Amino acid sequence: MGKDTKGFFRRKWFLRIISLILALFLFMYVNGSKSGFLRQNTRNNNQSSALMSDKSATIKMPLDVTIDNSKYIVSGYPQYVKVRVTGPSALVTTTSNTQNFKIYADLSDLTPGRHRVKLKTSGLNSELTSKIEPNYINVNIQPRKTITMKVTIRLSTKDLDNGYKLGRPHSDIQTVQVTGSKNEVNQVDKIVAFVAIPHNAKDNVSRQVTLQALDRNGQTLNVVISPTTTNVSIPISAGAESSSSNSSLSSSESKDDTSSSARGTSKSTSSESSVETSQSSSSINSSENSSSSNTN
């Protein structure tokens, strides 16, 4: 029996079957490992491709204007512009989040007047391309001018209810500095502190108000006022009606006092008279008694 078993394992067809099964297992193992490697490799390639693929983003950026601000005033340009950035996805995302570049307009070589200027970028990575919207802006360059002007106080009303009257208003700032383009500053007619007074006000009013630069037609001008606010105080006092009512009240009180004093005087006079009367009666009685004694 043992010899037959050993002979069975030594037969060629048995060895071929075992070899085939082992080959199949080996094939499946290698194929599975290769597929896993390919899947991992494909995933890494996809991630690398995603990071290296191009991407676009639109960023809102403040506009910097390069000019000598001590000599000139610039107007007409937008405060913000949009820039479309295109490049590697990771770099675009980083640039969009940090905004570590700037958009500017160089006006340093321009003379006073109106100009059309092209916008530029600075500090943007060389791997990125950009498109600014708008690409050109219109600016108005004017000489800078500063003057000193007095503050004028303007009240919303002059008459109050219940006869109260407004006194002379007072501002803690008498003069201000007005700065702007020469054309605008030359149009300034007055610096006004407008104070709204309620009609039923009875106590002194104190307000902090923003100063305004007005031209001769009362239109507000685009200039810088320094300081921008002032504290205004307005005294309020009783008017003629309140004074007359107070006078009437005082008059009636004085009449009452006069009447009271008169009544007091009358009472004292009456008491004195009564005293005098009693004294006369006693004199008569004493004289009668003396005469009766003489008769006796």
C-alpha positions, 0 to 999 in steps of 0.5 A, a space after each residue: 500500500 505504501 509503495 502504491 502511494 509513493 508511486 502515485 505521487 511520482 506519476 507525471 500527470 500528478 506532478 503536472 496537475 500540482 505544477 499547474 495549480 501552483 502556477 495558477 496561484 502564482 499568476 493570481 498573486 502577481 496579477 493582484 499585486 500588479 493591479 494594486 500597484 497600478 491603482 496606487 500609481 494611478 491615484 498618485 498620478 491623478 493627484 499630481 495632475 490635479 496639483 499641476 493642472 491650470 486653474 483660474 481665479 478672480 481676485 478683488 484688489 485695492 488699487 495703489 496710486 503712485 504720486 507725490 501726495 504733498 503736491 497733487 490730488 488725484 481723483 476719478 480712479 476706482 478704489 478696487 479693481 479685479 484681476 483674473 489670475 491663471 496658472 498651476 492650481 496650488 499656486 493660484 489657490 495660495 495667491 488668492 488666499 494671501 493676495 501677496 501682490 499689488 495692482 498699481 498706477 504709476 502717475 509720478 511722471 504725469 503733469 496736472 490734468 486728465 490722463 488715461 493710465 494703464 494698470 500694472 501688477 507687482 509681486 505676482 509669481 512668474 508662473 501666473 498670468 493675469 488680466 486686470 479689469 479694467 486694464 486702463 483708468 482715467 484720472 484727474 491730477 490737480 495741484 494740492 491746496 490747503 486753506 484755513 476757514 472759520 466755522 459757521 454754526 447753522 441752527 435748524 430753528 430759532 423759535 422754541 415752544 412755550 416761549 423759550 429762546 435760543 442763546 448764542 451758540 458756541 463751537 469748541 473749534 473756531 477754525 479748520 484746515 481745508 485741503 483738496 484740489 485747487 479747483 475744489 478748494 477755491 469754490 469753498 464758501 463756508 464751513 458749516 456745523 449744522 445743529 438740529 434743535 428740538 422745538 420742545 427743548 428747555 435745557 441747554 443743548 450740546 451736540 457733536 456734529 460733522 463739519 461740511 464744506 459748502 459752495 455759494 449755492 449750498 452744495 457740498 464739496 469734495 474736500 478734506 476738513 481737519 478736524 472733521 467734527 466739532 462740539 456745539 453748545 447752545 444756551 436756552 432761556 425762558 422767553 417773554 411769555 415765561 417772563 410775563 407769567 413769572 412777573 404775574 406770579 410775583 405780583 400776586 405773591 407781593 399782593 398777598 404779602 401786602 394784604 397779610 401785612 395789612 391784616 397784621 397791622 389792623 389786628 395790632 391796631 385793634 389790640 392797641 385800641 382795646 388796650 387804650 379803651 380799658 385804660 380809660 375805663 379804669 380812670 373813670 372808675 377811679 375818679 368816681 370812687 374818689 368823688 364818692 369818698 369826698 362826699 362821705 
